[in-house]
Amino acid sequence: FPVGEPLPAATQAALDDSAALVVLCSPDAAGSRYVNDEVRLFREHHPGRRVIPLIVAVMTIPFLLSKMGNGTFGVLTLLWALIGYFGIFDLGIGRALTYEVSRRISHQNPGAAHNVVVVGLALTLGTGLIGAILVYFVVAPNAWDWFKTDAKSAGQVMEAFQWTALAVIPSTITSGIRGALEGFGKFGASNL
């Protein structure tokens, strides 16, 4: 791209045709005006579409694998997957919030929408706490045995799962917040 020029029409058309923008991040990309312009333009034109940064996996997995070894890295991979599944503790409350808030807003009853949000977020907090307690007190103490790690790693595996248990709460609350934002029609904010 020529310096100081707008993005080429082909780049703008490709951004408009994309369901999501995947950004392969690197130190150079982070400092690139062109990458930043593409992300900004995509978010401005399509606030409801996702921007997916790929930085951690590309830059750290080979290093982690060489330092941790296959077994410990396998446990880490399972933890990453577990964090991805924490949405189950939402129990559909986020989607219900989207529906109920938008329904109340469409009936010009924003006060009722506010009450729905408060109750919904309290419910997601409650389900998140239950999920965190299950992971912390049931999964963490037994993980080293279930995954057949050696006794020397047992403490590390348990501690890793205990820390992971704490991620259940923000994960479920985030789902509730996203549902509420989408119910209010704030799709751009729900993708931040």
N, C-alpha and C positions, 0 to 999 in steps of 0.2 A: 504494500500500500504506500502510496506517496505520502510523505509527511504533510500534515495539515489538511489533507483532502478528506472528504466524507467517505464512508465505507462504499465500496463498489456496489453497483446495482445487483450483481450476481450474489454477493454476500448478503445484502438486505433481503433479496428474494428467498435465499436459502433459509435465513432466520425466520421469515414469515411462514415458510412451509414446514417448519420443524415443530413437532409436538413437545419437545424438550430440548434444552441446550446442554450438551455435555461439554464441560470445560476441562481439558487436560492441563492441570496446574503444575507449574514449575516456578522456580525463582524468576526466570526470565518472563514467563507468562504473567506473573503477578505484577511485574513492572511495565508490562506492555500496554501502551495506550490503546492499541488496536483490540486487544483482548478485552480490556475494560469497556471500550466503546461497543463491542459486540454484545457483551453481557448487559450493559445499560440499555441499549436499543431493544434487545429481546425482552427485557423486563418491562420497559415502557410500552411496547406494542402488545405484549402478551402477559399481563400480570397474573393470569390464572395458570400459566404453564410453568413447569419446573426448570430450574437451573441446577444441574448436577455436577458438582466439582469432583474431579478424580485426582487426588493428590496423595493421600496417605498410602493407598495400596501400591501405586506405581513406584513411589519413592522409598517405601519402608519395608515391604514384604521381603525382598531378597536379603536385606540387612538383618531383619528380625529372625528369619529362618536360619541364617548362618550363626547368629549369636545364641538363639534359644534352643535349637535342636528340634527335631521333628515332633517329639512328644509334647513338649511345652508349647510349641507353636500350634499344635493340634488343639490343645485346651484353649488357647487364645482364640482360635478360629471358632470353636464352639461358643465361647463367650460372646463373640461378635454376632453370631447367629442368634443366640439367646436374646441379646439386646434388640435385635430386629423383630423378634417375636413377642416382645413385651406388650405390643399392641393388643394382644389377646386379653390383657387385664383391663382394657378399656370397655370390653363387653358391649360394644356398639353405642356407647354413650355419646361419643363424638359425633357420629352420624345422626343420632337422635337429636342432639343439640342443633345441628344444622337445620334439620327439618322443623323443629319446634320454634326456634328463633325466627326463621324466615316466615313461618306461618303467622306468628304473632306480629311481626313487622308488617306483613301484608294486610293485617286487620287493624293497622294503626294503633297498636297496643305495645309501645316500647317498654313501658313499665313491667308488663308481664314478661316480655323478652328478657329483661334484666333479671327477673326472679328465676326464670328458667336457666339462665347462665349460672347464677349462683348455686342453684341446686345441682346442676350438671357438673360443675367443677368440684363441688363437694363430693359427689358420687365418684368422679374419676380419682380424686384424692384418696377416698376410701378404698376403692378397688386397687389403686396403686400401692397403698399401705399393705393390704392383704397379700398382694403379689410379692412385695419386697420381703415380708415376713416369711412367706413360703420359701423363697429362694435363699434367704439368709439362714433360716433355721432348719430347713429340710434338705435343700439341694447342696448348699455349701459344705456342711459337715460330712456328707456322703459322696461328694463328687469324686474325690481321689479314688475311692473304692469302685464306684460305678464306671469310671473311665480307666481303671487299672493302671494308674500312674504309680511310680515307685514310692516307697515310704518316705524317701528323702524329699520328694516334691509335694507331699501331702499338705504340708503347712502352706506352701505357696498357692496350691490349687484352691484350698479352702479360703484363703485370704482373697484371692482373685474373685471367687464367686461371691464373697461377702461384699466386696466393693461393687461388683456388678449388680447385686441386689438393690443397691441404692439408686441405680439408674432406672428401676421400674417406676418409681414415683414421678420423676420428671417426664418420663416417656408417656405415661397415662395422662398426666395433666396437659402435656403438649397436645395430645389427641383431642382433649376437651376444648382447649383454647382454639385449635384449628377449626373444630366444628362450629364453635360460637362465631368466630370471625367469618367463616363461610356463610353462616346463617344471616349475618349482617351485611353480606355482599362484599366483604373486604378480602377478595381473593388474592390480591397482591400481598397484603400483609400476612395472609395465612401461609404463603410460600417462603417467607423469610427464615 
